[in-house]
Amino acid sequence: MIYVGNDVVDTDQAAQPGDRGWDRFIGRVLAADERRLVRERSDITVLPWMLWAAKESAFKIMRKRDPSAIFAHPGFHVDCDDLTSRLPDRLFPGGTLPGAIRHAGQRFSLRWDIGMGYVHCLAWHPGGGHPDLASVVEETDDAVGIVLDPREAASVHSPASARVRHLARRLVHQRYGLEDACIVRERGNDGRFGPPRVMAQGGAVPDLDLSLSHDGRFVAVACASSLESH
Ligand SMILES: CC(C)(COP(=O)(O)OP(=O)(O)OC[C@H]1O[C@@H](n2cnc3c(N)ncnc32)[C@H](O)[C@@H]1OP(=O)(O)O)[C@@H](O)C(=O)NCCC(=O)NCCS
């Protein structure tokens, strides 16, 4: 089974160097060599958010495998040597970069997509091979007109939360032909909502993992599967 995690950051609305609390934020979230890279490539203003999104994405995978996992950003370590060698002189919208991140001896593969006003990161584990991965980022509108299944609606808490489920349904329908699928977060033993899962015909679809994210103007979905894609 391939697990995916994803994270989108609205970089036009996100904090920037010089903002109040920025240095403390960077010090709290990034490891020493990540901070050094951010200093050396201060021309790439989205770089801190690429690192952040990578950590969030890998954490979402970890949480699926260990629901008691606690998030400590510096414990997730982006492979900075690899990233340094791949960073171009300028990053333009439409650009894509591969990468890797490690946590407690585990390695997660990464792909960053740079868009107009956003950074998106897709992480998957285990890495290697040629897994069937798909992701989509969309600008949010309001959630008017979106009809959700009651099980799906149970964990919705905002227009973006509804919109991202709608986008996820569309993706799994288009890619895997799952017409009646819905995106459900069941409550765990602690009463909290667990990770999102694709349900169809009353049960979770096996061998299909997905991840949701929303920030500012954007919603994003990623999935990985060994199902046959259309
Ligand atoms: C999971 C987490 C990283 C989500 O990040 P976020 O920046 O809030 O938001 P994003 O938009 O990127 O992602 C939100 C989506 O992640 C998904 N998600 C939530 N919990 C998840 C989990 N355990 N595993 C995978 N995906 C999860 C949900 O689908 C959610 O969307 P929804 O609320 O509409 O259902 C974050 O909520 C979290 O749990 N942080 C850890 C807190 C922690 O461990 N603190 C301890 C230190 S004090």
The ligand as a MOL file (V3000), in Angstrom:
LIG
                    3D

  0  0  0     0  0            999 V3000
M  V30 BEGIN CTAB
M  V30 COUNTS 48 50 0 0 0
M  V30 BEGIN ATOM
M  V30 1 C -3.1060 17.0310 10.2320 0
M  V30 2 C -2.6490 18.4630 10.2850 0
M  V30 3 C -1.1540 18.4830 10.0160 0
M  V30 4 C -3.4410 19.2360 9.1900 0
M  V30 5 O -2.8410 20.3850 8.7980 0
M  V30 6 P -3.5410 21.8130 8.5880 0
M  V30 7 O -2.4330 22.7260 8.2540 0
M  V30 8 O -4.4230 22.1130 9.7250 0
M  V30 9 O -4.5310 21.7870 7.3930 0
M  V30 10 P -4.5490 21.2580 5.8910 0
M  V30 11 O -5.5640 22.0620 5.1980 0
M  V30 12 O -3.2290 21.1220 5.2260 0
M  V30 13 O -5.1020 19.7910 6.0820 0
M  V30 14 C -6.3470 19.6280 6.5960 0
M  V30 15 C -6.8340 18.2860 6.1980 0
M  V30 16 O -5.9260 17.2960 6.6530 0
M  V30 17 C -6.6730 16.1060 6.8300 0
M  V30 18 N -6.2780 15.4920 8.0710 0
M  V30 19 C -6.6400 15.8220 9.3080 0
M  V30 20 N -6.0970 14.9760 10.1870 0
M  V30 21 C -5.3810 14.1060 9.4710 0
M  V30 22 C -4.5880 12.9840 9.8130 0
M  V30 23 N -4.4600 12.5750 11.0780 0
M  V30 24 N -3.9680 12.2950 8.8420 0
M  V30 25 C -4.1030 12.6770 7.5580 0
M  V30 26 N -4.8600 13.7150 7.1710 0
M  V30 27 C -5.4790 14.4290 8.1240 0
M  V30 28 C -8.1460 16.4830 6.8750 0
M  V30 29 O -8.8070 15.9480 5.7630 0
M  V30 30 C -8.1390 17.9980 6.8500 0
M  V30 31 O -9.1650 18.5740 6.0870 0
M  V30 32 P -10.6280 18.7210 6.7480 0
M  V30 33 O -10.4200 19.3640 8.0600 0
M  V30 34 O -11.4100 19.5310 5.7940 0
M  V30 35 O -11.1210 17.3040 6.8620 0
M  V30 36 C -2.9280 19.1550 11.6210 0
M  V30 37 O -4.2560 19.4120 11.7750 0
M  V30 38 C -2.4780 18.3580 12.8410 0
M  V30 39 O -3.0660 17.3970 13.2390 0
M  V30 40 N -1.4190 18.8260 13.4400 0
M  V30 41 C -0.7680 18.0730 14.4760 0
M  V30 42 C -0.9640 18.6730 15.7980 0
M  V30 43 C -0.0090 18.0330 16.7770 0
M  V30 44 O 0.4340 16.8960 16.7010 0
M  V30 45 N 0.3170 18.7920 17.7460 0
M  V30 46 C 1.2060 18.3160 18.7390 0
M  V30 47 C 2.2120 19.3070 19.0670 0
M  V30 48 S 1.6720 20.3910 20.2810 0
M  V30 END ATOM
M  V30 BEGIN BOND
M  V30 1 1 1 2
M  V30 2 1 2 3
M  V30 3 1 2 4
M  V30 4 1 2 36
M  V30 5 1 4 5
M  V30 6 1 5 6
M  V30 7 2 6 7
M  V30 8 1 6 8
M  V30 9 1 6 9
M  V30 10 1 9 10
M  V30 11 2 10 11
M  V30 12 1 10 12
M  V30 13 1 10 13
M  V30 14 1 13 14
M  V30 15 1 14 15
M  V30 16 1 15 16
M  V30 17 1 15 30
M  V30 18 1 16 17
M  V30 19 1 17 18
M  V30 20 1 17 28
M  V30 21 1 18 19
M  V30 22 1 18 27
M  V30 23 2 19 20
M  V30 24 1 20 21
M  V30 25 1 21 22
M  V30 26 2 21 27
M  V30 27 1 22 23
M  V30 28 2 22 24
M  V30 29 1 24 25
M  V30 30 2 25 26
M  V30 31 1 26 27
M  V30 32 1 28 29
M  V30 33 1 28 30
M  V30 34 1 30 31
M  V30 35 1 31 32
M  V30 36 2 32 33
M  V30 37 1 32 34
M  V30 38 1 32 35
M  V30 39 1 36 37
M  V30 40 1 36 38
M  V30 41 2 38 39
M  V30 42 1 38 40
M  V30 43 1 40 41
M  V30 44 1 41 42
M  V30 45 1 42 43
M  V30 46 2 43 44
M  V30 47 1 43 45
M  V30 48 1 45 46
M  V30 49 1 46 47
M  V30 50 1 47 48
M  V30 END BOND
M  V30 END CTAB
M  END
